[in-house]
Every structure is written in structure tokens, then in C-alpha cells.
Amino acid sequence: MAKVKIDENACVGCGLCVNACPEVFELGDDGIAKVKNSQVPEGCDMNETASQCPVNAIIVE
């Protein structure tokens, strides 16, 4: 099972990750994406989600 992190210094808060996998990501009060569940559920393709991030802020381990 993949683990995921957000580079909060790179994130621009576009929300694509939240739309793609709301079980894992949320936008914080500061408008920056946060990981709310670092253990990725089976239904979320983190490699696909990470490839859609316009600033490469999603780190998949």
C-alpha cells in the first residue's frame, strides 16, 4: 500500500488532488493541500493523481 505526502512549499492549492481522491487529501484553511490519510485506500491511484499535480507537490512512497 502506497504512502503519500504533500510538499506544502510547492503546493499552490489548485485542488486537483482533493477532487481525485478526497479520502486522502483536503485543502487546509491556508488553501494548501494536506494529507488527511497517509495510507492510500485501494480505490485511489496515487501515481495518476501525482502526475496531474501541476507543481509536482505530491510525493508517493
Backbone hydrogen bonds in HBPLUS format (Angstrom, degrees):
<---DONOR---> <-ACCEPTOR-->    atom                        ^
c    i                          cat <-CA-CA->   ^        H-A-AA   ^      H-
h    n   atom  resd res      DA  || num        DHA   H-A  angle D-A-AA Bond
n    s   type  num  typ     dist DA aas  dist angle  dist       angle   num
A0040-VAL N   A0002-ALA O   3.31 MM  38  5.82 170.9  2.32 163.9 163.8     1
A0061-GLU N   A0003-LYS O   2.78 MM  58  5.16 172.5  1.78 153.4 156.1     2
A0005-LYS N   A0059-ILE O   2.82 MM  54  5.03 147.2  1.93 143.6 153.5     3
A0059-ILE N   A0005-LYS O   2.84 MM  54  5.03 174.8  1.84 146.5 148.0     4
A0007-ASP N   A0057-ALA O   2.70 MM  50  4.78 160.5  1.74 143.6 150.5     5
A0010-ALA N   A0007-ASP O   2.95 MM   3  5.46 142.9  2.09 112.1 122.5     6
A0011-CYS N   A0007-ASP O   3.05 MM   4  6.28 147.1  2.16 151.7 161.9     7
A0019-ASN N   A0015-GLY O   3.02 MM   4  6.30 159.6  2.07 155.8 161.0     8
A0020-ALA N   A0016-LEU O   2.91 MM   4  6.08 151.7  1.99 146.3 154.5     9
A0021-CYS N   A0017-CYS O   2.88 MM   4  5.95 157.2  1.93 149.8 155.0    10
A0024-VAL N   A0021-CYS O   3.03 MM   3  5.73 160.2  2.07 120.5 126.0    11
A0025-PHE N   A0021-CYS O   3.14 MM   4  6.34 167.1  2.16 156.9 160.9    12
A0036-LYS N   A0024-VAL O   2.72 MM  12  5.45 158.8  1.77 152.6 158.6    13
A0026-GLU N   A0034-LYS O   3.00 MM   8  5.35 147.0  2.11 147.1 153.4    14
A0034-LYS N   A0026-GLU O   2.67 MM   8  5.35 154.4  1.73 165.9 174.2    15
A0028-GLY N   A0032-ILE O   2.86 MM   4  5.48 178.4  1.87 146.6 147.2    16
A0031-GLY N   A0028-GLY O   2.89 MM   3  5.27 163.4  1.92 117.2 120.4    17
A0044-CYS N   A0041-PRO O   3.21 MM   3  5.95 170.3  2.22 125.6 128.5    18
A0049-THR N   A0045-ASP O   2.98 MM   4  6.26 163.6  2.01 153.3 158.5    19
A0050-ALA N   A0046-MET O   2.76 MM   4  5.81 163.3  1.79 147.6 152.5    20
A0051-SER N   A0047-ASN O   3.01 MM   4  6.12 149.0  2.11 137.9 146.1    21
A0052-GLN N   A0048-GLU O   3.21 MM   4  6.47 130.3  2.48 139.8 151.7    22
A0052-GLN N   A0049-THR O   3.12 MM   3  5.26 139.1  2.30  99.9 111.3    23
A0053-CYS N   A0050-ALA O   3.22 MM   3  5.35 149.4  2.32 102.1 110.7    24
A0056-ASN N   A0053-CYS O   3.36 MM   3  5.21 171.7  2.36 105.1 107.4    25
